[in-house]
């Protein structure tokens, strides 16, 4: 999974990127740096920790999320040039919206208003798609006279469909918030649309706001109602400070600040939920590992996440749920209780399944 991080200058997005990936990217002073940063975050998973101990695995490997920190820019040109090239390669967008006050780092608009910034960037995403569709219509018109009659009729239909999609975008309807019919899908099949990407929000608060986030949570719920998006509240400066601490010290500091669960963990869980992702597990003496799949993935496709040969030669999947295994204590006991199952090609792998794939190539 790859997520592109965007945000206005001085929103704290690179601070959050550094906390997520344990990176050291330059955060800039009065605005964002111009370089693109790429880093990997490990997905915390207590199941991996527990299974590693039980099987005495030599290696412990968590699922991973790749984050791309895209240089901040003023509204209007955030999705131009290199930024757009990077966004074409991601699975989702994470917009960091500033909600903290800091007189030493003024907001580019003079005042801090996270709702204004969210709406502004959402508008820019729609406008980018409007522009892309305009360009698509121009390309079709430029070549339409050279087409044979049947292809010309199809091109005219596509133009009509594209113009209607353009009107819908102008009315604020993102591609992610609508179901496209076959003609609409065909009309934009070779056009990258930014508003089709899942959109996540990280509202970056100050440390003084940590103790009472309930009003902010209610505002976010109202703001995002009916949208296929999600938001998490995070204090980027605190998370960046805590990320390198030993776990015991981190927990003590969170408790002292009444900070609750890690904001980074909330962000990662939000990403999984909005993108419809889950993890299955493989275990053994060599390694215990979590693998990321899309919800609804069939067993052969899940096997292919490990290696294409396993998918190609798939025979069956031996599986037990994590909860059942922990209850049984051993694989032998899980077999005795009939909880260690043999599943075929039509089995949908579930979050937390411990799986051993049998294959032949």
C-alpha positions in Angstrom: 0.0 0.0 0.0 1.3 3.4 -1.0 -0.1 6.7 0.4 0.7 10.2 -0.8 0.9 12.8 1.9 -0.2 16.3 0.8 -0.8 19.6 2.7 -0.4 23.3 2.6 3.0 24.7 3.7 3.5 24.7 7.5 0.8 22.1 8.0 3.2 19.7 9.7 2.9 17.0 7.1 6.6 16.3 6.9 6.7 16.1 10.7 4.0 13.5 10.5 5.8 11.7 7.7 8.9 11.5 9.8 7.0 10.2 12.8 5.2 7.5 10.6 8.4 6.4 8.9 10.9 7.2 11.7 12.6 9.4 9.1 14.7 12.5 9.3 13.4 14.6 6.3 13.9 18.3 6.5 10.6 19.9 7.8 11.5 23.4 6.6 11.0 26.5 8.7 8.6 28.9 7.0 7.1 26.6 4.5 7.6 23.1 3.1 10.8 21.8 1.5 10.7 21.2 -2.2 12.0 17.6 -2.2 9.8 14.5 -2.3 10.4 12.1 0.6 9.6 8.4 0.5 9.6 6.1 3.6 8.1 2.9 4.9 6.0 2.5 8.1 5.6 -0.8 9.8 2.0 -1.6 10.8 1.9 -2.4 14.5 0.3 -5.8 15.1 0.2 -7.5 18.5 -0.7 -10.8 16.7 2.7 -10.8 15.0 4.5 -10.2 18.3 2.6 -13.0 20.1 3.0 -15.5 17.3 6.8 -14.7 17.0 7.2 -15.6 20.7 5.1 -18.8 20.4 7.0 -20.1 17.3 10.3 -18.7 18.4 10.7 -17.2 14.9 14.1 -15.9 13.8 12.5 -13.0 12.1 9.4 -10.9 12.8 8.0 -9.0 9.8 5.1 -6.5 10.0 2.9 -5.4 7.2 4.2 -2.2 5.6 2.8 1.1 4.3 4.8 3.2 2.0 4.3 7.0 2.5 5.3 9.6 -0.2 5.7 13.1 1.3 4.9 15.4 -1.6 6.3 18.9 -1.4 3.8 21.4 0.0 2.5 24.1 -2.2 0.1 27.0 -2.2 -3.5 26.1 -3.2 -3.9 26.1 -6.9 -0.7 24.4 -8.0 -0.5 21.6 -5.4 -1.4 19.0 -8.1 0.9 20.1 -10.9 4.0 18.7 -12.4 6.1 16.3 -10.2 3.3 16.2 -7.5 0.8 14.8 -10.0 3.3 12.3 -11.3 3.8 10.9 -7.7 0.1 10.9 -7.0 -0.6 8.7 -10.1 1.4 6.0 -8.3 -0.3 6.0 -4.9 -3.3 4.0 -3.6 -4.7 6.9 -1.5 -4.2 10.5 -0.5 -3.5 11.7 3.1 -4.2 15.4 3.5 -2.6 16.9 6.6 -4.7 19.9 7.7 -3.3 22.3 10.3 -5.3 22.9 13.5 -2.4 24.0 15.8 -1.5 27.6 16.6 2.2 28.6 16.5 3.1 32.2 16.2 6.6 31.3 15.1 5.3 29.4 12.1 2.5 31.5 10.6 -0.1 29.9 8.4 0.2 30.8 4.7 -3.4 32.3 4.8 -2.7 34.3 8.0 -5.1 32.3 10.2 -5.5 28.7 11.2 -8.7 27.1 10.0 -8.5 23.4 9.3 -12.0 23.2 7.8 -11.2 25.9 5.3 -8.0 24.1 4.3 -9.8 20.8 3.9 -12.4 22.4 1.7 -9.8 24.2 -0.3 -7.8 21.1 -1.1 -10.9 19.1 -1.8 -11.9 21.8 -4.3 -8.4 21.7 -5.9 -8.7 18.0 -6.3 -12.0 18.4 -8.2 -10.6 21.3 -10.3 -7.6 19.1 -11.3 -10.0 16.4 -12.6 -12.1 19.1 -14.4 -8.9 20.2 -16.1 -8.0 16.6 -17.0 -11.4 15.9 -18.5 -11.2 19.2 -20.5 -7.9 18.0 -21.9 -9.4 14.6 -22.7 -12.2 16.3 -24.6 -9.8 18.5 -26.5 -7.7 15.4 -27.6 -10.9 13.6 -28.8 -12.0 16.7 -30.8 -8.6 17.1 -32.3 -8.7 13.6 -33.8 -12.4 13.1 -34.5 -12.4 14.0 -38.1 -9.8 11.3 -38.9 -11.9 8.6 -37.4 -14.1 6.3 -39.4 -17.9 6.7 -39.0 -18.5 4.1 -36.3 -15.5 5.3 -34.2 -16.6 8.9 -34.7 -20.1 8.1 -33.3 -18.4 6.5 -30.3 -16.2 9.5 -29.8 -19.2 11.8 -29.9 -20.9 9.7 -27.2 -17.7 9.8 -25.1 -17.6 13.6 -25.3 -21.2 13.9 -24.2 -20.5 11.6 -21.2 -17.3 13.5 -20.3 -19.1 16.8 -20.3 -21.7 15.4 -17.9 -19.0 14.1 -15.7 -17.4 17.5 -15.8 -20.7 19.1 -14.7 -20.9 16.7 -11.8 -17.4 17.6 -10.7 -18.3 21.3 -10.8 -21.2 20.4 -8.5 -18.7 18.9 -6.0 -19.3 15.2 -6.7 -15.9 13.4 -6.6 -15.4 10.2 -8.5 -14.8 8.3 -5.2 -18.3 9.3 -4.1 -20.2 7.9 -7.0 -20.7 4.7 -8.9 -19.8 4.9 -12.6 -21.9 3.1 -15.3 -20.2 1.3 -18.1 -20.3 4.2 -20.6 -18.7 6.5 -18.0 -16.0 4.0 -17.1 -15.3 3.7 -20.8 -15.1 7.4 -21.4 -12.4 7.9 -18.7 -10.7 4.5 -19.0 -7.3 6.1 -20.1 -7.6 9.2 -17.9 -6.1 9.4 -14.4 -8.7 11.0 -12.1 -7.4 12.3 -8.8 -10.8 12.4 -7.1 -11.2 8.7 -7.5 -8.4 8.0 -5.0 -9.5 7.4 -1.4 -9.0 10.5 0.7 -7.8 10.5 4.3 -7.4 13.5 6.6 -5.0 14.0 9.4 -6.0 17.0 11.5 -2.8 18.1 13.1 -3.4 19.6 16.6 -1.2 21.2 19.2 -0.2 19.5 22.4 -2.5 21.8 24.4 -5.4 20.4 22.5 -4.8 16.7 23.2 -6.9 16.5 26.4 -10.1 17.5 24.7 -10.6 16.3 21.1 -14.3 15.5 21.4 -15.6 18.8 19.9 -13.1 18.4 17.0 -14.2 14.8 16.4 -17.9 16.0 16.2 -17.0 18.7 13.7 -15.1 16.2 11.6 -18.0 13.7 11.6 -20.4 16.5 10.4 -17.9 17.7 7.7 -17.3 14.2 6.3 -20.9 12.8 6.5 -21.8 11.0 3.3 -18.2 11.0 1.9 -16.1 7.9 1.3 -13.3 9.4 3.3 -12.0 9.2 6.9 -10.2 11.4 9.4 -7.9 11.0 12.4 -6.8 13.6 14.9 -3.0 13.6 15.5 -0.5 15.7 17.3 2.4 15.5 14.9 4.9 17.3 17.2 4.2 14.9 20.0 4.3 11.8 17.8 7.6 12.9 16.4 9.0 13.3 19.9 7.7 9.9 21.1 8.6 7.8 18.1 12.1 7.0 19.2 11.4 6.4 22.9 11.3 3.0 24.4 7.8 1.7 24.6 7.6 1.9 28.4 8.7 5.5 28.4 6.3 6.4 25.6 3.4 4.9 27.4 4.3 6.8 30.6 4.4 10.0 28.7 1.1 9.4 26.9 -0.5 8.6 30.2 0.9 11.8 31.8 -0.5 13.9 28.9 -3.7 11.9 28.7 -2.9 11.4 25.1 -4.5 8.0 24.7 -3.7 5.7 21.8 -0.9 6.5 19.4 -2.0 9.0 16.7 0.2 7.1 14.2 -1.6 3.8 14.9 -4.9 5.6 14.5 -3.7 6.9 11.1 -2.7 3.4 9.9 -5.9 1.8 11.1 -7.9 4.5 9.3 -5.9 3.8 6.1 -6.8 0.1 6.3 -10.4 0.8 7.0 -10.9 3.4 4.2 -8.9 1.3 1.6 -10.7 -1.9 2.7 -7.5 -3.8 3.7 -6.8 -6.6 6.1 -3.9 -8.9 7.0 -3.3 -12.6 7.1 -0.4 -14.3 8.9 2.2 -16.9 8.1 4.2 -18.5 10.9 7.2 -20.7 11.4 10.7 -21.0 12.9 12.2 -18.9 10.1 9.7 -16.0 10.3 6.3 -14.8 11.4 4.9 -12.3 9.0 1.8 -10.2 8.3 0.7 -9.8 4.7 -1.7 -7.1 3.4 -4.6 -8.0 1.2 -7.8 -6.3 0.0 -10.9 -7.4 1.8 -12.6 -10.2 -0.2 -9.4 -11.6 -1.6 -9.7 -15.3 -2.6 -7.1 -17.8 -1.3 -5.1 -18.1 -4.6 -4.7 -14.3 -4.9 -3.7 -14.1 -1.3 -1.1 -16.7 -2.0 0.2 -14.6 -4.9 1.0 -11.8 -2.5 3.7 -14.1 -1.1 4.9 -15.3 -4.5 3.4 -15.7 -7.9 4.5 -19.4 -8.1 2.3 -20.1 -5.1 -0.7 -18.6 -6.8 0.0 -20.4 -10.0 0.4 -23.8 -8.4 -2.2 -23.3 -5.7 -3.7 -26.5 -4.3 -5.3 -25.5 -1.0 -4.9 -23.3 2.0 -4.5 -24.7 5.5 -5.9 -22.1 7.9 -7.0 -21.4 11.4 -8.1 -18.0 12.8 -5.7 -16.2 15.2 -8.3 -16.2 18.0 -8.9 -20.0 17.6 -5.2 -20.7 17.6 -4.6 -18.7 20.7 -7.5 -20.4 22.4 -6.0 -23.8 21.5 -2.4 -23.0 22.2 -0.9 -25.3 19.5 -1.6 -26.3 15.9 -2.0 -29.9 17.0 -4.8 -28.9 19.4 -6.5 -26.8 16.7 -6.5 -29.9 14.5 -7.9 -32.0 17.3 -10.8 -29.5 17.7 -11.5 -29.4 14.0 -10.5 -25.7 13.8 -7.6 -26.2 11.5 -9.4 -26.1 8.1 -8.6 -27.1 4.5 -9.8 -24.4 2.2 -10.0 -24.3 -1.6 -9.9 -21.7 -4.4 -13.2 -20.1 -3.5 -12.2 -19.3 0.1 -12.1 -15.7 1.0 -9.1 -15.1 3.3 -10.1 -13.2 6.5 -8.3 -10.7 8.6 -6.2 -12.6 11.2 -6.2 -16.0 9.4 -3.0 -18.0 10.0 -2.4 -19.6 6.6 -0.2 -22.3 5.1 -0.5 -22.5 1.3 0.0 -25.9 -0.4 1.1 -25.6 -4.0 2.8 -27.4 -6.8 4.7 -26.0 -9.8 
